[in-house]
Each structure stands twice: as C-alpha cells, then as structure tokens.
Amino acid sequence: MSAPQRRKSGDNPSICLLVLSISDYNAGTNFWEGPMESDGINRRKFLGKGAAVGLGVLAHPAFNGRVFGANDRLTMGLIGAGGRGRGVMQGFIEQGAEFAAVCDAYEVNLDLGIEGAAGTAKGYRDYRELLARKDIDAVLIATPEHWHCRQLMDSVAAGKDAYCEKPMSHSIEEGVEMVEAVRKTDRIVQIGMQRRSSPGILEAKKLFDGGTLGEVDLVRAEWYWNISLRTRPVIREKLDWERFVGPAPRQPFDAVRFRNWRYFWDFSGGNMTDQGTHLIDVIQWFMGVTQPVAAVNYGSVYKLQPSETPDTFVATFEFPKFTCSWTLCYSNSFEDGWAITFQGQKATMEMCEAGYRIYPEPWKGDHFKRPEPAVEELPGGLTATGPHIANFLECVKSRKQPNATVEIGHQAVRTLHLANIAGRKKARAVLKEDGVSVVA
C-alpha cells in the first residue's frame, strides 16, 4: 500500500485511497471500511482496548458550519484584504459573522475585500480608524507578519477580540510583547494555526497520547511544492507603499517585494516560519514540549530569485528527549504537500493532508513498497480552517480560551525564529531556558 498521499483530491487517483472534504463530516460518512490485517496484526489488537475507544473521526464533535445566527451576529473588521484574508473572511461569513469594515494599503485588495463583504463594508487605509469604531466586536488580521505585532497589540488595546493569521510574530522579542499585551486584557485571541482544530489530527493525538507509538525519538516535518514568484503587475497609484512597509525599514517601492513579501526578511521569516509554524506546532503539541534546546539550519535560494529567504532548507532541532527535522523544497513537488512522521519505538505515524496511518514495528516493507498499516484514517481536510474559525467564534461567545492561544502561537514560531537565526549566522543557535535569549 502506498504512503498517505499529499496531493489535492483528484491529482493522482492511483495514490489517493480515500479523500473527503470537511463537509463530509456533516453527512455522517463512515470513514472506516472494516478491519485491516497486517501480518496477523489487526487494528484493535495493535492498539489495545483502551486506545481503540473513539478512534473514528466522527467520534469528535462534528463541525456544523455555523456558530452565529441571524439574531446573534458578530460584527467584524478585516485588516489585510489579500487573497488569504478574503478567503478566511468568507469562512467567517459562512458561520454568521458580518464584516462592516475592511482595511488594506492596496486599493485593488481593498475593493475586492469590500465586494467579498457583500459590498456593505466601509473601506480604510489606516487600520487604527477601523479599530476606533465602537460597533466592531472583533478583527481578522491577515496582513504580512511584520505588521502582526503592532496590529494585534493595538486591537486588544482597543477592546477587540482578534483572529490573527500565522506566523504570529516577526521575531522572538515581538512574540513576548504580544503575549504580554494580550494577557493584560480580557480579549479572546486565536492564532490561525488551524490544525489545532482539525478533527482528524485530534483523533490522531488520542492514539499518540495512548502510547500507541511508544517512545518517540525522531520526528520529521516536510513540505514540497514547485512554485514560482508572483509577477502580476502592481498598479502603483493604487498602492500606499509607505503604509505597506510600515514598521519595516524604509525603502523604495519594489513590485517584486510587494507581490512576494514572504520571501524578504524585512517583511517575513520566509517559509521557515510560514509553513513551518503549522507543522512545528503539531509536533510540539503532540510531544508535549514548548521550546527546543538548539537548532541548526542549512539552505539557500536556488529557484525563487531574487528572494532573500531560502526556498530550500533542512533544519534540525534538538529537544531534550527527541530530535526533529524540518525540510522544505519549493523547486520540486515530489510527494506534493506537507507531511509529519513520528517514529516511535513501537510504531510509526505518518500524517498529511489526506489523514494518518500507523505502521507497527518491526518494519516489514522495502524501499519501494510499504506494508499494510495497522491503522488508517484518511478523512482528508486535515488543514481544517472551518472548525478553527468555529472554535474562535464559540470562544468569543463563551469567553473561554481558544485552541491556538497567543502562548501557543508564540511557542510554535519561536522554534522557527531560532532556526532562521542559525541559518543566517551559519551556526548552532541555542535557546536559553528563559525562552528569549539566543546564543549563536
């Protein structure tokens, strides 16, 4: 049997065994097709009676697609109306939120954001004017990450709850400031690390916590895509470049930097912190740790010139009781997408967008053919933005803490900031016990 596929549904039917969208959770689909035998080891025998309870993804409360009703509406503002911001905004609207304000430094994005908010929202260039509105209950922050610290701190100070896209911060020091600022208020803040709310990942964690894998000594995170820089023209007269640059060092207008801000250090930690936040968060969550001891990182820009942040890298993290690697390549899409592999002394768990599989020890496959897994759950949709939005909205109503708090967001990206420091200094970077000081 092949490894869990990482491709979008339909990309390679010969690899994809079962991929269903998150909407299938609502339909009551039975994802388990019966007992799976592997050299005489069936699913329940392998897991044991205790760990086998509640295995199916449907054992987790179903996401019903709507939190706020017509008479119980949350009024929100969108800060950062690029593609991601508009997409997440639609997820909020589908669950009953209403967007009365949209802010962006680029008029093209601003107009698209207003259109996405049913055309009734008021547009702003300055997010502080949006925050000054008394009718705004909460904000969605989806700007480049060099803006996150200032905008999140200003939002909670203005009395707004906030859903802030990942990565939470642009530096370790910023993350510390953000946590302190939020905790001085009673505001609800969710960081957009949606795997924290994925029903499939939550089920995998039950098995993990039940000791199914035994002692885990090595964890591997991977992300493979084949992409190019964005080249769509920028309408200069519609862009407030100085406002976009904001807290970053002043610099002349550059269309490449605007379209591809993710790949320049002034605006981002690159794909190390962007995609890495999702995967390292899951790893630290499962392994019960909050920070590494040290990191090394090797990589470069091989394809996406003139980027500054590497498009290919291999980072290794030293934790007290295990080692973790994080590999990304944006010039080759072999095994397209993301994956996390936990290698334990009793079993190995593979996790990707399709779902997860568990292979017991000893390994009985070969280099090109895998054995039958003892456990296979492939519901698809492990990214789960919808349930993560629902969790935030529920917490806005209940005032309970959400699944991805500012502390969790800070801990996840701090590990990746450490790797970036190691890579840029070409040295082993050690994180002191205070969680802030770095020696490299």
N, C-alpha and C positions, 0 to 999 in steps of 0.2 A: 504494500500500500504506500502511496506517495506521502510526502510530508504535507502538513496543512498548507493549502495554497494561500498566497498573499495577494493574488490578483483580484481585480474587480470582477463581480459576477459576470460570467459570460466570456471573459477574456481567454480562458483555457478550460473548456469543459472536461477535458481528459484528466485535468489535475483536480478540479473542484468537485468534491464529493457531495457537499450539501452547503449551499449558501442561501440564507434567507434574510430579508431586511428586518429592521426593528419592528415594522408594522406587523410582522408575523407573530410577535409575542402576544398581540391583542387577539389574534384569531384562534388562539388555543392550539397552535400547531404542536404536534408531538415530535420533538427533535430526536428522541431515542428510538432506534429502529430494532431494538432487541439485543440480546446478549452477544458480546463479541468475544470469541475464543482466540487465544494466542498461546499455542503450545500447551494447552490444558489449563491456562490461567484465564478465568473469565473475570468480568468486570467486578462483580461483588466479592468474589474470592480474593481478588487482588487488593481491593480497598478495605475489606473488613466490614463488619456490620455497622460499626459506628460511623465510619467515614462515608458509607454508602447512603446514609439518610439525606434526602433532599438534594440529590445530585442534579436533577434536570434543571435547565434554566427557568422553567416555568414555576419551580418552587419559590423563586424570588418574586416579590410583588410586581405585577405587570404594570408597565407604563401605559397610562390611559390616554395620553396625548393632550390633556387639558387640565390646568390647575385653577385658573381664574375664570369664573363665569361672567355672563353679561352684566350682572348686577354687582359684581365683585371685582372691578377692574383695577389693574395696576398701571399707573401712568409712568412711562419711562422715557429716557433720552438716550440717543446713540451718539457716542463720541468716537469718531473714526468710521467713516462710511465706505471703506474699501470693500472688496469682494467678500472677505471673511466677515466683516462687521455686518454687511447687509444679509448675508446668509444666516448668521446667528440671530439677527433681529427677526427674520421670518420664523425661526423656531420659537421665539418668544411670542410672536403674534399668534401663531397657531395654538399656543397654550393660554391665550386670553389676555396677554399684555397689550397695552396700547402705547404707541410711540408718538409723543406730542412734540418732540424736538430732535433734530439731527444736526451734528456738527462735523465739519471737515474743512481742511485747509485748501482742498481742491474742489472747485465748483462743480466739476463733472461728477465726482463722487457724491457731493452734497445733493445735487439734483436727483441722482439715482436713489439715494437714501430716502429723500422725501417721497419720491414715487413709490418706493417699497413700503413706506409707512402709510399707504393709501392716499398720499397726496395732501394730507391734512396737517402734517407736522410743520413746525417753523424751523427754518434753517439758520445756522450760526457758523461763523468763522472762529469765534472765541468761545471755548468750552466753558469759561467762567460765567458768561452770560447765561448759558444753559443751566448751570448749577444754581444760579441766583433765582430761578423760577421756583416758586413755592408749590406749584402743582406737580412737580416732578418728584416721584417717590423713589425711583432707582435709576441707575445708569448702566449701560453696557459700554465698556471701554474696549475698543478694538483698534487702537492706534499702534504705530510702531513702538517697540518696547522701550525706546529711550524716553518716551513720554509717560510710561505707566506709573512711575513713582509719583511724579508731581500730580498727575490727574487723579490717581486713586486717593492720595492724601487729601487733595482739595475736595474730592467727592464726599468722603466720610465727614470731613470738617463741615461741609455744607448740609449734613444730615441726610445724605442719600445712601441707600444700600447700593451695592455695586457687584456686577459680574464682570471680572477683568480677564481678558484673554491672556493665555500664557505666551511666552515665559513671563513670570510675574515682574521680574526686575532686570535691570541692565548691569547690575554689579552686586556683589555680596553686601556691600555697605548700604546700597539702596534697599535691599530686601529687609535689612534690620530696621531701617527707618519706617518702612511700610508697615511691618508688623506692629511696631510701637504706636504708630499713628492710628491704626485701626483699633487696637486694643484700648485706646484712650476714649473710644466712643462705644456706643451700643449698636453699631451698624452691622448688618449682615453682608459679608463679602465672600463670594465664591470665585476661585480661580479656574479658568477654563481648561482644566485637566480632566476631560470627560470620561476617561477610562475608570475613574473613581466611582462612576455611577453606572458602569456597564453591567447588566445582569449576568452576562457570560463570564466576565472577569471576576465578579463577586462569587459566582459558583466555583470557579477555579480556585479562588482563595480559600473556600471552605475545605476543599481537598488538600490544599497545601498546608493549611493550619492543622488539619487532622493527622499530619505526619506521613502522608502518602509517599512523599519523595525521600523521606529520611533526611539526614544531614546534607545540606546543600553547600557545596564547596566552590562551584563555579556558575556564574550567570553570564549569559551573552545576549546583548541587545544589538539589533541590526536594522538598517533601513537602506533600501536600494531603489533608486529611481534613475531614469535617464531624462534629464530636463535641459532646457536652455534658458538664457537670460530673457527677461521680458523686454520687448523692443517697441511696444505700442507707442506712438508719438504722444508727447505731452503738450497740451495747449497752454503755453507759458502764461498768457494773460489771465488764465483762469486759476492759476496756482499761486497761493501766498507762500512762496518758498521760505521766507524767514519764519513764518509761523510753523511750517512743517519742521524746519530744523530745530526750532525751539531751544531746549536745554543743551543740545549738542553744540560743538564748536562752530562758530560762524564760518561759512564757506560759500563760494559762488554757486549759482544754480548749475545742477548737473542732472540731465534727464535720466541717465543710467542709474545714478544713485537714488533718484526719486522712485523710479519703477522697480528697482531691485534693492531697496534699502536693507533687506535681510542680509545682504552679503557685504555690508560695510560696517566696520567696527564702531563708528560714531553713532549708529542707529540700532545696532543689534549685536548679539553674541553669535550670530550665524546659526547654522543648522545644529551645531553642538547644543545650544540652549533651546532652539525652537522645537525640532523633533525630539531631541534628547529629553526634554522635560517630561514628555508623555511616558517614555519608556523607563527612565531612571526613577520616576515617581512610582511606577508599578513595582519595580524591583525593590526599592527601599521599603515600600509598603508591605510587600509580601515577606521580606526578610526581617522586618521589624527593626530597621535602623533609620537614623535621621541624617547621618553625615559620614563621609569616608575619612580615612586617615590621610591618604595621599592619592595623587593622580599623576600619570604621565600621558602625553598625547602627541601623536605624530600624524602629520597630514599636510596638504597643500592645495592650491588651486590649480587643477590640471585641465579643466574644461571651461569653467564659467568665468573667463577673463572679461573685464578687469576686476573681478571681485577681490575682496581682501580676506573674507572669512573662508576657510577651506571647504571645497566641495567634496573632498575625500579625506577621511581621517580614521584612525584607530586610537581610541583612548582606553586606558586601563586604570581601574580604581581599586585601591587597596582598602578593604573594610576589615574590622577586627577579626571576623571569622569566615570570610569568603573573599573571592576575587571576582571582579566584574569587568567585562569588556564592552565597549560601545563603538560599533563600526558603522560608518556611513559612506556611501558612494553615490554621487549624483551624475555619473557618466556611464552607468551600466545598470540595467534593470533586471538582471538575473535574480530570480526569486522576488519579483517586484513587490515592494511594500515593506512593512515592518514586521519584526518578529522578536520574541523574547524566549530564551531557552534556559530553564532551570535544571541543572544537572546535579541530582542528589545521589546519595549512596544506595538508595533503594529503587529509585526510578527517575526518569527524566520527563519534564513537562515542556512541551512546545506550545507557544501561544502566538497567534497572529490575528489579522482581521477576520479570518474565517471562523476562528474558535480556538480550541485547545485539544491536545492529545497527550496521553501519558503512556510512556513505554517503561515496563519494569526492567530491572537488572536481573541477570546479565543480558547485555545487548545480543540479539540473535539475528541481526541483519548483515548486510555487507555494504560496501561503499555506494552502490547504485540501487539497492533495493532495501527498503525498510521493512521490519517485521510488522505484524498486526499490532496496533496499540491495545492496551488493556482498557483504556478509557478514551472515548472520542465524543466531543461535543462541538459541533460546527454550526452554531446558530447564525453566524455572520453578524455584522454590525457591532463589533466589539468597541468601536470608537464611541458610540452612544451619546451624541450631543443632546438628543431629545431628553433622555432621562436625567442628564446633568442639569439642563435648564429647569426641568420639573423639580428637581431637588432644591435648587436655589429658590424657586417661587414658593415651594412649600415652606422653606425656612423663613422667607420674608413674612409669611402669614403666621407661622408658629413662633418665630424668633429663636429657634434652635440653630445650632451651628451646622453649616452645610458639609458636604462630603469633602470638599477641597478648600480648606480654610487658608488664610494667609500664611499661617505657620507651615502648612504642608506645601504650599506653593513656593515659599522661601527655601525650605529644605531641599526640594527637588532641584531647583535651578542653581542653588549654591554649589552642589556637587559638580555641575556642568561649568559654572564660572571657574571653579578650581581647575578643571581640565583645560579651559581656554588659557588660564594663566600659565599652566605648564607648557602648553603648545607654543605660546608666544615668547616665553622665556627660554624654551628648549631645555627644560629642567624638570626634575621631580618637584611637584608642588605639594607641600604638607599643610594640612588644615589643622590649626591648633585646637585644643579642646574647647576654647571659648566660642568656636564656630564662626569666627570673624577673621582672625589673624591668619595670614598665609606666609609661609616661608618657601621660597623657590630659588 
